[in-house]
Amino acid sequence: MEIADAVKKLGQLDIGFYCTHDDYAGARFITLTEEQVLQYAEDPVGYLAKFYGVTKDEYLGWHRSGYRVQCAGKTRSGKRCRGSVARNIEPKEWAALQGSFCHQHA
């Protein structure tokens, strides 16, 4: 049985669909329609990036960063500042804040 057929059959049985992904609170659940299940199955990262209104690279960067925007400033020794601009924010806000500075470098 093809996945599309299985999803349609399950939908006819009033079975709901959702996906999960890690986030700053642990895990997040997103309800999916039958059509969205098929889109998600084809490209989970691409689907979630589109869901949040960011690129795949931004979505993956949000995860890699620990959901934190690091200051773009440099220390006196030339190393990147370890200060935070923001923590525990949504992917779109995370993407928008890239290149921002902490209060010491603002």
N, CA and C atoms as a LAMMPS dump frame, in Angstrom:
ITEM: TIMESTEP
0
ITEM: NUMBER OF ATOMS
318
ITEM: BOX BOUNDS ff ff ff
-5.0000000000000000e+02 5.0000000000000000e+02
-5.0000000000000000e+02 5.0000000000000000e+02
-5.0000000000000000e+02 5.0000000000000000e+02
ITEM: ATOMS id mol type element x y z
1 1 1 N 0.859 -1.188 0
2 1 2 C 0 0 0
3 1 3 C 0.894 1.236 0
4 2 1 N 0.604 2.155 -0.875
5 2 2 C 1.323 3.426 -0.95
6 2 3 C 1.006 4.268 0.294
7 3 1 N 1.933 5.145 0.657
8 3 2 C 1.713 5.996 1.828
9 3 3 C 0.469 6.867 1.663
10 4 1 N 0.243 7.388 0.458
11 4 2 C -0.931 8.244 0.222
12 4 3 C -2.215 7.464 0.48
13 5 1 N -2.235 6.202 0.053
14 5 2 C -3.418 5.371 0.28
15 5 3 C -3.605 5.097 1.772
16 6 1 N -2.505 4.815 2.452
17 6 2 C -2.575 4.542 3.895
18 6 3 C -3.058 5.776 4.658
19 7 1 N -2.537 6.927 4.317
20 7 2 C -2.941 8.169 4.989
21 7 3 C -4.418 8.445 4.735
22 8 1 N -4.863 8.253 3.508
23 8 2 C -6.275 8.474 3.182
24 8 3 C -7.161 7.525 3.978
25 9 1 N -6.785 6.242 4.042
26 9 2 C -7.565 5.247 4.784
27 9 3 C -7.627 5.602 6.269
28 10 1 N -6.514 5.982 6.836
29 10 2 C -6.485 6.369 8.252
30 10 3 C -7.33 7.619 8.491
31 11 1 N -7.263 8.574 7.574
32 11 2 C -8.081 9.779 7.69
33 11 3 C -9.564 9.456 7.658
34 12 1 N -9.943 8.504 6.824
35 12 2 C -11.348 8.084 6.75
36 12 3 C -11.813 7.441 8.046
37 13 1 N -10.877 6.916 8.815
38 13 2 C -11.19 6.305 10.104
39 13 3 C -11.125 7.32 11.25
40 14 1 N -11.044 8.6 10.882
41 14 2 C -10.956 9.7 11.847
42 14 3 C -9.727 9.609 12.751
43 15 1 N -8.662 9.119 12.188
44 15 2 C -7.391 9.092 12.908
45 15 3 C -6.657 10.378 12.569
46 16 1 N -6.197 11.081 13.586
47 16 2 C -5.502 12.346 13.38
48 16 3 C -4.019 12.141 13.169
49 17 1 N -3.368 13.185 12.679
50 17 2 C -1.946 13.126 12.381
51 17 3 C -1.23 14.307 13.027
52 18 1 N -0.012 14.058 13.446
53 18 2 C 0.833 15.135 13.958
54 18 3 C 2.286 14.742 13.781
55 19 1 N 3.15 15.729 13.837
56 19 2 C 4.585 15.471 13.849
57 19 3 C 5.147 16.16 15.087
58 20 1 N 6.332 15.772 15.447
59 20 2 C 6.999 16.392 16.592
60 20 3 C 8.395 16.824 16.181
61 21 1 N 8.897 17.799 16.898
62 21 2 C 10.302 18.176 16.752
63 21 3 C 10.771 18.779 18.063
64 22 1 N 12.084 18.707 18.284
65 22 2 C 12.668 19.297 19.479
66 22 3 C 12.544 20.806 19.423
67 23 1 N 12.385 21.413 20.586
68 23 2 C 12.445 22.867 20.697
69 23 3 C 12.904 23.223 22.101
70 24 1 N 12.941 24.501 22.406
71 24 2 C 13.486 24.969 23.682
72 24 3 C 12.696 24.489 24.894
73 25 1 N 11.468 24.052 24.722
74 25 2 C 10.661 23.546 25.842
75 25 3 C 10.697 22.021 25.898
76 26 1 N 11.449 21.393 25.041
77 26 2 C 11.546 19.945 24.999
78 26 3 C 11.101 19.406 23.656
79 27 1 N 9.778 19.372 23.442
80 27 2 C 9.244 18.89 22.166
81 27 3 C 8 19.679 21.817
82 28 1 N 7.759 19.783 20.543
83 28 2 C 6.585 20.496 20.052
84 28 3 C 5.806 19.567 19.127
85 29 1 N 4.504 19.607 19.233
86 29 2 C 3.617 18.808 18.403
87 29 3 C 2.898 19.731 17.427
88 30 1 N 2.855 19.335 16.161
89 30 2 C 2.181 20.115 15.134
90 30 3 C 1.149 19.211 14.467
91 31 1 N -0.102 19.618 14.5
92 31 2 C -1.172 18.864 13.858
93 31 3 C -1.044 18.98 12.346
94 32 1 N -1.247 17.863 11.656
95 32 2 C -1.128 17.817 10.204
96 32 3 C -2.421 17.323 9.561
97 33 1 N -2.749 17.891 8.416
98 33 2 C -3.841 17.365 7.598
99 33 3 C -3.291 16.173 6.805
100 34 1 N -4.161 15.466 6.124
101 34 2 C -3.708 14.353 5.295
102 34 3 C -2.705 14.824 4.249
103 35 1 N -3 15.933 3.598
104 35 2 C -2.099 16.474 2.577
105 35 3 C -0.752 16.864 3.184
106 36 1 N -0.779 17.45 4.373
107 36 2 C 0.456 17.871 5.034
108 36 3 C 1.299 16.676 5.46
109 37 1 N 0.655 15.556 5.812
110 37 2 C 1.397 14.342 6.153
111 37 3 C 2.257 13.912 4.973
112 38 1 N 1.687 13.97 3.79
113 38 2 C 2.427 13.575 2.592
114 38 3 C 3.583 14.53 2.304
115 39 1 N 3.355 15.834 2.505
116 39 2 C 4.421 16.817 2.32
117 39 3 C 5.527 16.595 3.346
118 40 1 N 5.133 16.377 4.586
119 40 2 C 6.1 16.134 5.666
120 40 3 C 6.916 14.872 5.388
121 41 1 N 6.238 13.81 4.963
122 41 2 C 6.919 12.537 4.7
123 41 3 C 7.965 12.686 3.597
124 42 1 N 7.714 13.545 2.644
125 42 2 C 8.646 13.752 1.544
126 42 3 C 9.884 14.544 1.971
127 43 1 N 9.717 15.517 2.874
128 43 2 C 10.834 16.382 3.285
129 43 3 C 10.517 16.995 4.653
130 44 1 N 10.774 16.257 5.733
131 44 2 C 10.416 16.756 7.066
132 44 3 C 11.03 18.119 7.409
133 45 1 N 12.315 18.298 7.156
134 45 2 C 12.969 19.568 7.486
135 45 3 C 12.409 20.69 6.619
136 46 1 N 12.24 20.425 5.35
137 46 2 C 11.67 21.427 4.445
138 46 3 C 10.262 21.814 4.857
139 47 1 N 9.468 20.832 5.256
140 47 2 C 8.097 21.126 5.685
141 47 3 C 8.114 22.016 6.929
142 48 1 N 8.922 21.654 7.915
143 48 2 C 8.964 22.44 9.158
144 48 3 C 9.518 23.838 8.918
145 49 1 N 10.516 23.96 8.071
146 49 2 C 11.056 25.282 7.745
147 49 3 C 9.962 26.153 7.135
148 50 1 N 9.237 25.605 6.179
149 50 2 C 8.15 26.35 5.543
150 50 3 C 7.061 26.68 6.554
151 51 1 N 6.736 25.738 7.428
152 51 2 C 5.729 25.953 8.466
153 51 3 C 6.081 27.173 9.324
154 52 1 N 7.364 27.31 9.648
155 52 2 C 7.811 28.419 10.497
156 52 3 C 8.205 29.668 9.708
157 53 1 N 8.187 29.589 8.393
158 53 2 C 8.49 30.761 7.577
159 53 3 C 9.962 31.095 7.487
160 54 1 N 10.814 30.062 7.539
161 54 2 C 12.258 30.258 7.436
162 54 3 C 12.814 29.287 6.393
163 55 1 N 14.089 29.453 6.053
164 55 2 C 14.745 28.517 5.142
165 55 3 C 15.138 27.262 5.912
166 56 1 N 15.496 26.222 5.17
167 56 2 C 15.982 24.994 5.813
168 56 3 C 17.221 25.279 6.654
169 57 1 N 18.151 26.058 6.09
170 57 2 C 19.38 26.384 6.827
171 57 3 C 19.068 27.14 8.113
172 58 1 N 18.124 28.065 8.051
173 58 2 C 17.753 28.813 9.262
174 58 3 C 17.101 27.889 10.281
175 59 1 N 16.228 27.018 9.834
176 59 2 C 15.569 26.081 10.747
177 59 3 C 16.603 25.188 11.436
178 60 1 N 17.535 24.648 10.658
179 60 2 C 18.57 23.795 11.232
180 60 3 C 19.502 24.593 12.149
181 61 1 N 19.807 25.831 11.776
182 61 2 C 20.638 26.696 12.617
183 61 3 C 19.983 26.993 13.947
184 62 1 N 18.675 27.195 13.926
185 62 2 C 17.907 27.415 15.16
186 62 3 C 18.126 26.251 16.12
187 63 1 N 18.051 25.034 15.6
188 63 2 C 18.291 23.85 16.436
189 63 3 C 19.738 23.787 16.908
190 64 1 N 20.678 23.941 15.959
191 64 2 C 22.1 23.826 16.312
192 64 3 C 22.52 24.842 17.369
193 65 1 N 21.898 25.996 17.358
194 65 2 C 22.282 27.059 18.286
195 65 3 C 21.73 26.849 19.689
196 66 1 N 20.903 25.832 19.853
197 66 2 C 20.246 25.656 21.157
198 66 3 C 19.148 26.693 21.348
199 67 1 N 18.585 27.205 20.215
200 67 2 C 17.47 28.168 20.235
201 67 3 C 17.897 29.509 20.833
202 68 1 N 19.149 29.848 20.581
203 68 2 C 19.766 31.047 21.158
204 68 3 C 20.447 31.838 20.05
205 69 1 N 20.33 33.148 20.101
206 69 2 C 21.035 34.02 19.159
207 69 3 C 22.289 34.518 19.861
208 70 1 N 23.444 34.186 19.295
209 70 2 C 24.72 34.6 19.86
210 70 3 C 25.104 35.968 19.309
211 71 1 N 25.67 36.78 20.149
212 71 2 C 26.131 38.109 19.765
213 71 3 C 27.107 38.015 18.589
214 72 1 N 26.981 38.936 17.655
215 72 2 C 27.873 38.98 16.488
216 72 3 C 29.132 39.801 16.77
217 73 1 N 29.246 40.364 17.974
218 73 2 C 30.399 41.185 18.324
219 73 3 C 31.658 40.382 18.567
220 74 1 N 32.774 41.079 18.615
221 74 2 C 34.079 40.457 18.868
222 74 3 C 34.63 40.957 20.197
223 75 1 N 35.355 40.091 20.876
224 75 2 C 36.028 40.481 22.108
225 75 3 C 37.315 41.233 21.756
226 76 1 N 37.971 41.777 22.748
227 76 2 C 39.229 42.489 22.498
228 76 3 C 40.286 41.599 21.857
229 77 1 N 40.219 40.297 22.172
230 77 2 C 41.193 39.358 21.597
231 77 3 C 40.796 38.905 20.19
232 78 1 N 39.673 39.4 19.696
233 78 2 C 39.249 39.078 18.339
234 78 3 C 38.34 37.864 18.218
235 79 1 N 38.022 37.234 19.355
236 79 2 C 37.133 36.08 19.328
237 79 3 C 35.675 36.54 19.345
238 80 1 N 34.81 35.699 18.861
239 80 2 C 33.383 36.045 18.856
240 80 3 C 32.855 36.106 20.289
241 81 1 N 32.082 37.113 20.562
242 81 2 C 31.46 37.283 21.873
243 81 3 C 30.56 36.09 22.162
244 82 1 N 30.55 35.657 23.392
245 82 2 C 29.708 34.528 23.795
246 82 3 C 28.368 34.985 24.355
247 83 1 N 28.137 36.278 24.368
248 83 2 C 26.901 36.815 24.913
249 83 3 C 25.687 36.432 24.086
250 84 1 N 24.554 36.415 24.764
251 84 2 C 23.297 36.093 24.098
252 84 3 C 22.533 37.361 23.753
253 85 1 N 21.932 37.36 22.585
254 85 2 C 21.02 38.424 22.189
255 85 3 C 19.612 38.032 22.623
256 86 1 N 19.281 36.756 22.453
257 86 2 C 17.963 36.233 22.833
258 86 3 C 18.058 34.728 22.999
259 87 1 N 17.181 34.193 23.83
260 87 2 C 17.109 32.745 24.067
261 87 3 C 15.666 32.284 23.954
262 88 1 N 15.528 31.006 23.629
263 88 2 C 14.217 30.364 23.625
264 88 3 C 13.188 31.139 22.812
265 89 1 N 13.527 31.362 21.565
266 89 2 C 12.642 32.122 20.679
267 89 3 C 12.245 31.249 19.486
268 90 1 N 11.265 31.716 18.767
269 90 2 C 10.755 30.994 17.608
270 90 3 C 11.733 31.117 16.434
271 91 1 N 11.675 30.17 15.498
272 91 2 C 12.628 30.178 14.376
273 91 3 C 12.648 31.481 13.57
274 92 1 N 11.504 32.057 13.313
275 92 2 C 11.469 33.281 12.499
276 92 3 C 12.159 34.436 13.224
277 93 1 N 11.927 34.559 14.517
278 93 2 C 12.582 35.605 15.3
279 93 3 C 14.083 35.33 15.38
280 94 1 N 14.453 34.061 15.553
281 94 2 C 15.857 33.671 15.599
282 94 3 C 16.557 34.112 14.315
283 95 1 N 15.937 33.813 13.18
284 95 2 C 16.528 34.174 11.886
285 95 3 C 16.668 35.692 11.741
286 96 1 N 15.657 36.42 12.175
287 96 2 C 15.669 37.88 12.047
288 96 3 C 16.741 38.521 12.916
289 97 1 N 17.097 37.897 14.008
290 97 2 C 18.064 38.477 14.948
291 97 3 C 19.517 38.108 14.644
292 98 1 N 19.742 37.289 13.625
293 98 2 C 21.132 36.93 13.28
294 98 3 C 21.902 38.196 12.928
295 99 1 N 23.133 38.291 13.448
296 99 2 C 23.964 39.476 13.212
297 99 3 C 23.746 40.571 14.228
298 100 1 N 22.864 40.322 15.217
299 100 2 C 22.596 41.319 16.261
300 100 3 C 23.676 41.259 17.343
301 101 1 N 23.645 42.265 18.199
302 101 2 C 24.652 42.388 19.24
303 101 3 C 24.03 42.381 20.631
304 102 1 N 24.792 41.864 21.599
305 102 2 C 24.354 41.883 22.996
306 102 3 C 24.426 43.334 23.522
307 103 1 N 23.987 43.547 24.756
308 103 2 C 23.958 44.908 25.307
309 103 3 C 25.365 45.508 25.424
310 104 1 N 26.398 44.681 25.564
311 104 2 C 27.759 45.224 25.662
312 104 3 C 28.318 45.672 24.314
313 105 1 N 27.82 45.114 23.233
314 105 2 C 28.333 45.457 21.91
315 105 3 C 27.356 46.295 21.086
316 106 1 N 26.211 46.584 21.628
317 106 2 C 25.193 47.332 20.888
318 106 3 C 25.64 48.764 20.609
